[in-house]
Amino acid sequence: MTSFREMLLLSLYEEVLGRLGGLTCRDGTLIASIGKMKLALPAELEQSLRPLIGQKVAILRTDIPDKQYLFRVLDQAPISEKNASLPEAP
């Protein structure tokens, strides 16, 4: 079992990226497995993060009141000429 010393606690404006492998709750802390890392998060994020298991995500810690952590799903689709936002070459 992972000890709390082996878990990553994000600093302000630190972000972690990777595939969300699973979530467990222990002693009021949510433990997110992201790649090979174990990330300690507030337990209240569990309901929002659980549907994202298996997807590549980014989790950012902020100092925004009521939004201490922001997260997003990273698009896996490669950028191609068809979906690139740059203007086409002449």
Backbone torsions as a table, in degrees:
resi	resn	phi	psi	omega
1	MET	NA	143.2	-179.2
2	THR	-75.6	132.3	175.9
3	SER	-87.0	160.8	-179.8
4	PHE	-62.2	-26.1	178.8
5	ARG	-68.8	-24.8	-178.8
6	GLU	-88.5	-0.8	-178.4
7	MET	-94.7	150.7	178.3
8	LEU	-89.5	129.7	171.5
9	LEU	-110.7	119.4	-178.2
10	LEU	-69.5	139.5	171.0
11	SER	-83.4	168.1	177.9
12	LEU	-55.9	132.5	179.3
13	TYR	60.6	23.3	170.9
14	GLU	-93.3	142.8	-177.2
15	GLU	-128.0	145.7	175.1
16	VAL	-122.6	139.5	-179.3
17	LEU	-124.2	142.4	175.1
18	GLY	158.8	177.2	179.4
19	ARG	-77.0	128.0	178.3
20	LEU	-79.3	106.9	-175.2
21	GLY	-86.3	-29.2	-178.9
22	GLY	177.6	167.5	-180.0
23	LEU	-132.9	138.0	172.5
24	THR	-137.7	151.5	177.7
25	CYS	-111.3	131.8	178.8
26	ARG	-145.5	124.9	177.9
27	ASP	51.3	41.6	177.6
28	GLY	78.2	9.0	179.4
29	THR	-118.6	135.3	174.8
30	LEU	-86.7	129.0	179.1
31	ILE	-111.2	115.6	180.0
32	ALA	-103.1	127.0	174.5
33	SER	-89.4	112.5	-179.7
34	ILE	-123.6	109.2	-172.7
35	GLY	60.7	-127.5	178.5
36	LYS	-93.7	0.9	-177.0
37	MET	-94.2	154.7	170.7
38	LYS	-115.5	118.1	-175.4
39	LEU	-109.5	126.9	177.4
40	ALA	-87.4	126.3	-177.9
41	LEU	-134.8	163.4	174.8
42	PRO	-64.6	138.5	-177.2
43	ALA	-59.1	-27.2	-177.7
44	GLU	-68.8	-8.6	177.3
45	LEU	-83.6	-8.6	-173.8
46	GLU	-56.8	-48.5	-177.4
47	GLN	-62.5	-34.0	179.9
48	SER	-76.6	-35.3	-176.4
49	LEU	-85.5	-28.0	-175.0
50	ARG	-54.3	-42.3	179.1
51	PRO	-66.0	-12.7	-176.6
52	LEU	-94.2	1.2	179.8
53	ILE	-58.2	132.9	-179.1
54	GLY	95.0	-10.8	-179.3
55	GLN	-102.2	156.7	175.8
56	LYS	-80.8	124.9	-174.8
57	VAL	-128.9	162.9	170.4
58	ALA	-124.7	132.3	178.1
59	ILE	-123.6	125.9	-175.7
60	LEU	-121.0	132.5	174.6
61	ARG	-93.2	135.1	-178.0
62	THR	-127.7	176.0	172.5
63	ASP	-109.0	20.1	179.6
64	ILE	-76.8	124.2	177.9
65	PRO	-57.1	138.1	-179.4
66	ASP	66.2	3.7	176.5
67	LYS	-141.4	58.3	-176.4
68	GLN	-63.5	-30.6	178.7
69	TYR	-129.8	133.8	173.8
70	LEU	-115.1	144.8	177.4
71	PHE	-141.6	155.9	179.7
72	ARG	-150.3	155.9	175.3
73	VAL	-89.8	132.2	178.9
74	LEU	-89.0	130.4	-178.6
75	ASP	-67.6	131.5	179.9
76	GLN	-90.0	-13.0	-175.8
77	ALA	-69.5	132.6	177.8
78	PRO	-69.8	149.0	177.2
79	ILE	-76.3	126.5	177.6
80	SER	-123.7	173.6	179.4
81	GLU	-62.3	-29.9	-178.2
82	LYS	-70.9	-36.6	-176.4
83	ASN	-111.4	8.7	176.9
84	ALA	-72.4	147.5	-179.1
85	SER	-92.0	3.4	178.4
86	LEU	-84.2	148.7	178.2
87	PRO	-65.5	149.8	179.9
88	GLU	-70.7	146.1	177.0
89	ALA	-71.1	147.1	-178.1
90	PRO	-67.8	NA	NA
